[in-house]
Amino acid sequence: MKLILENGEKIMAIKNFDQLLSKYADLITSVGVNVKPGQDIIIYAEIDQAELVHRIMEAAYQLGANQVIVEWQDTMLKREFLKHASEATLTNIPAWVSVRAESLMANQTSRISIVSSDPDGFSDVPSDRVSLYEQAYQKANVAVRQATMNNDVAWLVVSAAGKEWSQKVFPDATSDEAQDKLWQEIFKINRIALDNDVIADWQQHINTLNEKAAWLNEQNFKALQYHSAKTDLTIGLAEDHVWEAAESFNKAGNRFVPNMPTEEVFTSPDYRHIDGTVQSTKPLSYAGVLITDIKLTFADGQVVAAEATSGQDVLQQLIQTDAGAASLGEVSLVPDNSPISNSDIVFYTTLIDENASDHLALGAAYPSNIKNGTQLSVPERQAKGQNDSIVHVDFMIGSADMTIDGVTQDGQLVPVFRQGNWA
């Protein structure tokens, strides 16, 4: 009853799994990246997610895609490379990586990234080797990062239930049971059911989040003050900041939804005006290493002290990536009673966990988070308080006891969150 083998492939025990996976692929292509006729798509996926990738390809071509490119990934191959390659090889990224990145973005290729790998898959690799490669690769791939951050192209991050990741989330279940359970959660948090109109449900959800963003934009707060048992932090907001929610628009003016699931509204902090202490409330998986119990102290916008129970070395190396990595590029609000939070499951991946919790991001700000930001140069955006970096790494800080007040331009306090939820 658990599974059947057919042509060597596992048939999921989830009832109507085929239909649910097809609805997921349709959601990814029609709402997520919103495929347009003649558009090129690139999918980044682990090799064990071929079934979902094939469904996405079929759905994209049905919508008129010109070509669908797939960049396959394999955690085991990368882990062995990171362990054994010389340091010179780790830092000497082939020139074709940059050339390809520039070519893809010049062609406005839409991006779909599928998260499914072990969140702690590189825990046995020396942290300095992980950081060396990660920093070198980010520099080589800068054209993709810049186009993505600037919303020049449509882009989307979604998840799929990889075996190792599933076992991490559900350690008491067998491998197959854990994978089934994680797929069920992925469908649930993405509003996918057999008997619903998932496109209509997503549109209603987007409208609700847009209402929150509109209210925050009306307030035009100067800063936000955070208070909880673990956090006492004041974050200034960038000049001309703009709160966004689920939907974004690419250079061609087409709507897309960058993250699925999504429960957040977010904007750009002023990297020069951040003071106090903040602690994480969920683990962060960064570069294949879990970083837990992060505690950061800020003064005048910069991290002046950083601690973590595990992954301390990787955290320190992240903060030292460049000048902007030691400040914040995103402030995001998520109610504690969100569906993902209410599941009481730690997913060990930022894509999902950040939608259960208020979060912040070390590193670069999204240009769209200030008025006309996509038309401004980096120095012009920095003059308004937007941070710049080659990294953008979210970490979760929300909790049921979180209080957030908005500071108006004349210094008055307006309740935004009480007991972790919208006030």
C-alpha positions as CSV (number, residue, x, y, z in Angstrom):
1,M,0.0,0.0,0.0
2,K,2.9,2.3,0.7
3,L,4.3,2.5,-2.8
4,I,4.5,0.7,-6.1
5,L,7.5,0.6,-8.4
6,E,6.7,1.2,-12.0
7,N,9.6,1.4,-14.5
8,G,11.9,1.9,-11.5
9,E,10.0,5.0,-10.2
10,K,8.2,5.5,-7.0
11,I,4.5,6.2,-7.1
12,M,3.5,8.5,-4.3
13,A,1.2,7.1,-1.6
14,I,-0.7,10.5,-1.6
15,K,-4.1,10.1,-3.1
16,N,-4.3,11.9,-6.5
17,F,-0.7,13.0,-6.3
18,D,-0.5,13.3,-10.1
19,Q,-3.3,15.8,-10.2
20,L,-2.0,17.8,-7.3
21,L,1.5,17.9,-8.9
22,S,0.0,19.1,-12.2
23,K,-2.0,21.9,-10.4
24,Y,1.3,22.9,-8.7
25,A,3.1,23.1,-12.1
26,D,0.2,25.2,-13.5
27,L,0.4,27.5,-10.5
28,I,4.1,27.9,-10.9
29,T,3.9,28.8,-14.6
30,S,0.7,30.8,-14.8
31,V,0.9,32.8,-11.6
32,G,4.5,32.3,-10.3
33,V,6.6,33.4,-13.3
34,N,3.5,34.2,-15.4
35,V,4.9,32.7,-18.6
36,K,4.3,34.8,-21.8
37,P,4.4,33.6,-25.4
38,G,8.0,33.6,-26.7
39,Q,9.5,33.7,-23.3
40,D,12.6,31.7,-22.3
41,I,12.6,29.9,-18.9
42,I,15.5,28.5,-16.9
43,I,14.7,26.0,-14.1
44,Y,17.2,25.2,-11.3
45,A,16.5,21.8,-9.7
46,E,18.0,18.8,-8.0
47,I,18.2,15.7,-10.1
48,D,15.6,13.9,-8.0
49,Q,12.9,16.4,-9.0
50,A,12.6,15.4,-12.6
51,E,8.9,14.7,-12.4
52,L,8.0,18.2,-11.2
53,V,10.4,19.7,-13.7
54,H,8.8,17.8,-16.5
55,R,5.4,19.0,-15.5
56,I,6.6,22.6,-15.3
57,M,8.2,22.3,-18.8
58,E,4.9,20.9,-20.2
59,A,2.9,23.7,-18.6
60,A,5.3,26.4,-19.8
61,Y,5.3,25.2,-23.3
62,Q,1.4,25.1,-23.3
63,L,1.5,28.8,-22.3
64,G,3.8,29.6,-25.3
65,A,7.3,29.5,-23.9
66,N,10.0,29.6,-26.5
67,Q,12.4,27.3,-24.7
68,V,12.8,25.8,-21.2
69,I,16.3,25.3,-20.0
70,V,17.1,23.1,-17.0
71,E,20.2,23.4,-14.8
72,W,20.4,20.2,-12.9
73,Q,22.0,20.2,-9.4
74,D,23.3,17.4,-7.2
75,T,24.1,18.0,-3.6
76,M,26.4,15.0,-3.3
77,L,28.5,16.0,-6.3
78,K,28.8,19.6,-4.9
79,R,29.7,18.4,-1.4
80,E,32.5,16.2,-2.7
81,F,33.8,19.1,-4.9
82,L,33.8,21.4,-1.9
83,K,35.6,18.9,0.2
84,H,38.4,17.9,-2.3
85,A,39.0,20.7,-4.8
86,S,42.0,23.0,-4.2
87,E,41.3,26.4,-2.8
88,A,42.5,27.9,-6.1
89,T,39.8,25.9,-7.9
90,L,37.1,26.9,-5.3
91,T,37.8,30.6,-6.0
92,N,38.5,30.4,-9.7
93,I,35.0,30.2,-11.2
94,P,35.2,29.4,-14.9
95,A,34.7,32.5,-17.2
96,W,31.7,30.8,-18.9
97,V,29.7,31.2,-15.7
98,S,29.7,35.0,-16.0
99,V,29.2,34.9,-19.8
100,R,26.2,32.6,-19.4
101,A,24.7,34.7,-16.6
102,E,25.0,37.8,-18.7
103,S,23.5,36.0,-21.8
104,L,20.5,34.7,-19.8
105,M,19.7,38.0,-18.3
106,A,20.2,39.9,-21.6
107,N,17.6,37.6,-23.0
108,Q,15.3,38.4,-20.0
109,T,15.1,34.7,-19.2
110,S,12.6,34.0,-16.4
111,R,14.0,32.0,-13.5
112,I,12.4,29.1,-11.5
113,S,14.4,27.8,-8.5
114,I,13.2,24.7,-6.8
115,V,14.3,24.2,-3.2
116,S,14.4,20.5,-2.3
117,S,17.9,19.6,-1.0
118,D,19.2,18.8,2.5
119,P,19.3,22.1,4.4
120,D,22.3,20.8,6.3
121,G,23.9,19.0,3.4
122,F,27.3,20.7,3.7
123,S,27.7,20.5,7.5
124,D,30.7,18.2,7.2
125,V,32.5,20.6,4.8
126,P,34.9,23.1,6.5
127,S,33.0,26.4,6.7
128,D,35.9,28.4,5.2
129,R,35.7,26.3,2.0
130,V,32.0,26.7,1.7
131,S,32.3,30.5,2.1
132,L,35.2,30.7,-0.3
133,Y,33.2,29.1,-3.1
134,E,30.0,30.8,-2.3
135,Q,31.5,34.3,-2.4
136,A,33.4,33.5,-5.6
137,Y,30.3,32.1,-7.3
138,Q,28.2,35.1,-6.3
139,K,30.6,37.5,-7.8
140,A,30.8,35.4,-11.1
141,N,27.0,35.2,-11.2
142,V,26.5,38.9,-10.4
143,A,24.5,39.5,-13.6
144,V,21.8,37.1,-12.5
145,R,21.7,38.5,-9.0
146,Q,21.4,42.1,-10.2
147,A,18.7,41.3,-12.7
148,T,16.7,39.4,-10.1
149,M,17.0,42.0,-7.4
150,N,16.0,44.7,-9.8
151,N,13.0,42.6,-11.1
152,D,14.3,43.0,-14.7
153,V,13.2,39.4,-15.1
154,A,10.3,37.3,-13.7
155,W,11.7,35.0,-11.0
156,L,10.3,32.4,-8.6
157,V,11.4,30.3,-5.7
158,V,9.3,27.2,-4.9
159,S,9.9,23.9,-3.0
160,A,9.7,20.2,-3.7
161,A,10.0,17.3,-1.2
162,G,13.6,15.9,-1.4
163,K,14.3,12.8,0.7
164,E,17.0,14.2,2.9
165,W,15.1,17.4,3.5
166,S,11.9,15.5,4.3
167,Q,13.6,13.4,6.9
168,K,15.0,16.6,8.5
169,V,11.5,18.0,8.8
170,F,9.9,14.7,10.0
171,P,12.7,12.8,11.7
172,D,10.4,10.3,13.4
173,A,8.8,9.1,10.1
174,T,10.3,6.6,7.7
175,S,12.0,8.0,4.6
176,D,9.0,7.4,2.3
177,E,6.5,8.6,4.9
178,A,8.5,11.7,5.6
179,Q,8.6,12.6,1.9
180,D,4.8,12.1,1.5
181,K,4.2,14.2,4.6
182,L,6.3,17.0,3.2
183,W,4.6,17.0,-0.2
184,Q,1.3,17.2,1.6
185,E,2.5,20.3,3.5
186,I,3.9,21.9,0.4
187,F,0.5,21.5,-1.4
188,K,-1.3,22.8,1.6
189,I,0.8,26.0,2.2
190,N,0.5,26.7,-1.6
191,R,-3.3,26.5,-1.4
192,I,-3.4,23.4,-3.7
193,A,-6.4,21.0,-3.3
194,L,-8.3,18.8,-5.6
195,D,-11.5,20.7,-5.4
196,N,-10.4,24.4,-5.4
197,D,-9.7,27.0,-8.0
198,V,-6.1,27.6,-6.9
199,I,-5.6,30.6,-9.3
200,A,-8.6,32.4,-7.8
201,D,-7.5,31.5,-4.2
202,W,-4.1,33.0,-4.9
203,Q,-5.6,36.2,-6.4
204,Q,-7.6,36.7,-3.2
205,H,-4.6,36.1,-1.1
206,I,-2.5,38.6,-3.1
207,N,-5.3,41.2,-2.7
208,T,-5.3,40.7,1.1
209,L,-1.5,41.2,1.3
210,N,-1.7,44.2,-1.0
211,E,-4.1,45.8,1.4
212,K,-1.6,45.5,4.3
213,A,1.1,47.0,2.1
214,A,-1.1,49.9,1.1
215,W,-1.9,50.8,4.7
216,L,1.9,50.8,5.6
217,N,2.6,53.0,2.6
218,E,0.0,55.4,3.7
219,Q,1.7,55.6,7.2
220,N,5.1,56.4,5.7
221,F,6.8,55.5,8.9
222,K,10.3,56.9,9.7
223,A,11.3,53.7,11.6
224,L,10.0,50.5,13.3
225,Q,10.6,49.5,16.9
226,Y,10.7,45.8,17.8
227,H,10.3,44.5,21.3
228,S,10.1,40.9,22.5
229,A,11.8,38.7,25.1
230,K,14.7,38.2,22.6
231,T,14.7,41.4,20.6
232,D,15.0,45.2,21.3
233,L,15.7,46.8,18.0
234,T,15.0,50.0,16.1
235,I,15.2,50.0,12.3
236,G,15.1,53.2,10.3
237,L,13.2,53.0,7.0
238,A,14.8,54.2,3.7
239,E,13.8,57.5,2.3
240,D,10.9,57.1,-0.2
241,H,10.5,53.5,0.9
242,V,7.8,51.3,-0.6
243,W,6.1,48.4,1.0
244,E,5.5,45.4,-1.3
245,A,3.6,42.2,-0.9
246,A,3.2,39.0,-2.9
247,E,3.3,40.4,-6.5
248,S,6.0,42.1,-8.4
249,F,6.4,43.4,-12.0
250,N,9.2,42.7,-14.3
251,K,10.9,45.1,-16.8
252,A,8.2,44.3,-19.4
253,G,5.5,45.2,-17.0
254,N,4.3,41.6,-16.5
255,R,3.2,40.5,-13.0
256,F,4.9,37.6,-11.2
257,V,5.0,36.2,-7.7
258,P,8.6,35.7,-6.6
259,N,8.0,33.3,-3.6
260,M,5.4,30.5,-3.2
261,P,4.3,30.3,-0.5
262,T,4.2,33.9,0.6
263,E,2.6,35.6,3.6
264,E,4.8,38.7,3.9
265,V,4.9,42.4,3.3
266,F,8.3,43.9,3.1
267,T,10.3,47.1,2.4
268,S,13.8,48.6,2.6
269,P,15.4,49.6,5.9
270,D,17.8,52.5,6.1
271,Y,21.1,50.8,6.5
272,R,22.6,53.8,8.4
273,H,20.0,53.8,11.2
274,I,19.7,50.3,12.8
275,D,20.4,50.0,16.5
276,G,19.8,47.4,19.2
277,T,19.8,43.6,19.5
278,V,17.9,40.9,17.6
279,Q,17.7,37.1,18.0
280,S,16.6,34.6,15.5
281,T,13.6,32.4,16.3
282,K,14.1,29.7,13.6
283,P,17.2,28.0,12.1
284,L,18.8,29.5,9.0
285,S,20.0,27.2,6.3
286,Y,22.8,29.1,4.4
287,A,25.1,27.5,1.8
288,G,24.1,24.1,3.0
289,V,24.9,24.8,6.7
290,L,22.4,25.3,9.5
291,I,22.9,28.4,11.6
292,T,20.9,28.4,14.8
293,D,20.2,30.9,17.6
294,I,21.6,33.9,15.8
295,K,22.1,37.0,17.9
296,L,23.1,40.2,16.3
297,T,23.9,43.6,17.9
298,F,23.7,46.7,15.6
299,A,25.1,50.2,16.2
300,D,24.6,52.9,13.6
301,G,23.4,50.4,11.0
302,Q,26.3,47.9,11.3
303,V,26.6,44.5,13.0
304,V,29.0,45.0,15.9
305,A,28.6,41.6,17.5
306,A,27.4,38.3,16.1
307,E,26.8,35.0,17.9
308,A,25.2,31.6,17.0
309,T,24.8,28.3,18.7
310,S,25.8,26.4,15.5
311,G,27.2,27.7,12.3
312,Q,29.0,30.5,14.0
313,D,31.9,30.5,11.6
314,V,29.7,30.5,8.5
315,L,27.7,33.4,10.1
316,Q,30.9,35.4,10.7
317,Q,32.1,34.8,7.1
318,L,28.7,35.8,5.7
319,I,28.8,39.1,7.6
320,Q,32.4,39.7,6.3
321,T,31.5,39.0,2.6
322,D,31.6,42.7,1.8
323,A,30.8,46.1,3.4
324,G,27.0,45.7,2.9
325,A,26.8,42.2,4.3
326,A,27.1,43.7,7.9
327,S,23.9,45.6,7.5
328,L,20.2,45.0,6.5
329,G,18.6,45.1,3.1
330,E,15.1,44.0,4.0
331,V,12.5,44.2,6.8
332,S,9.5,42.0,6.5
333,L,6.3,41.6,8.5
334,V,4.5,38.2,8.8
335,P,1.8,37.6,11.4
336,D,2.4,34.8,13.9
337,N,-1.0,33.3,13.1
338,S,-0.1,32.7,9.5
339,P,-0.9,29.2,8.1
340,I,2.8,28.1,8.1
341,S,3.3,29.3,11.7
342,N,0.1,27.5,12.8
343,S,1.4,24.3,11.3
344,D,4.0,24.3,14.1
345,I,6.5,22.8,11.7
346,V,10.1,24.0,11.3
347,F,10.9,23.5,7.6
348,Y,14.6,24.4,7.8
349,T,14.4,26.4,4.6
350,T,14.1,30.2,4.4
351,L,11.5,30.0,1.6
352,I,8.9,28.5,3.9
353,D,10.1,29.5,7.4
354,E,10.3,33.2,6.6
355,N,6.6,33.0,5.8
356,A,5.9,31.8,9.4
357,S,7.8,34.7,11.0
358,D,8.8,38.3,10.8
359,H,12.2,38.4,9.2
360,L,15.1,40.6,8.3
361,A,17.8,40.2,5.5
362,L,21.5,40.8,5.8
363,G,22.9,42.3,2.6
364,A,21.3,43.9,-0.5
365,A,18.0,45.8,-0.7
366,Y,15.5,45.3,-3.5
367,P,15.6,48.5,-5.7
368,S,11.8,48.3,-6.1
369,N,11.5,48.9,-2.3
370,I,12.1,52.7,-2.9
371,K,10.2,55.0,-5.2
372,N,11.7,54.7,-8.8
373,G,14.5,52.6,-7.3
374,T,14.9,50.4,-10.4
375,Q,15.8,53.5,-12.3
376,L,18.4,54.8,-9.8
377,S,22.1,54.0,-9.7
378,V,23.5,52.2,-6.6
379,P,25.0,55.4,-5.2
380,E,21.7,57.2,-5.6
381,R,19.9,54.4,-3.8
382,Q,22.5,54.3,-1.1
383,A,21.9,58.0,-0.6
384,K,18.3,57.2,0.3
385,G,19.4,54.5,2.8
386,Q,19.3,51.4,0.6
387,N,22.0,48.8,1.3
388,D,24.1,47.1,-1.4
389,S,25.9,43.8,-1.2
390,I,26.5,40.7,-3.3
391,V,24.5,38.7,-0.7
392,H,20.9,38.8,0.5
393,V,20.2,36.3,3.3
394,D,16.9,36.3,5.3
395,F,16.7,35.2,8.9
396,M,13.6,34.8,11.0
397,I,12.9,36.8,14.2
398,G,9.1,36.7,14.7
399,S,7.4,35.3,17.8
400,A,4.1,35.3,19.6
401,D,5.3,38.0,22.0
402,M,6.6,40.3,19.3
403,T,5.5,44.0,19.5
404,I,6.2,46.3,16.6
405,D,5.5,50.1,16.6
406,G,5.8,52.4,13.6
407,V,7.5,55.7,14.3
408,T,5.8,58.5,12.4
409,Q,7.8,61.4,10.8
410,D,6.9,63.6,13.9
411,G,7.9,60.9,16.4
412,Q,4.5,59.4,17.3
413,L,4.2,55.7,17.9
414,V,1.5,53.7,15.9
415,P,0.8,50.1,16.8
416,V,1.7,47.7,13.9
417,F,1.9,44.3,15.7
418,R,0.7,43.1,19.1
419,Q,1.4,39.6,20.4
420,G,3.0,38.7,17.1
421,N,0.0,39.7,14.9
422,W,-1.4,42.7,13.1
423,A,-2.6,45.4,15.5
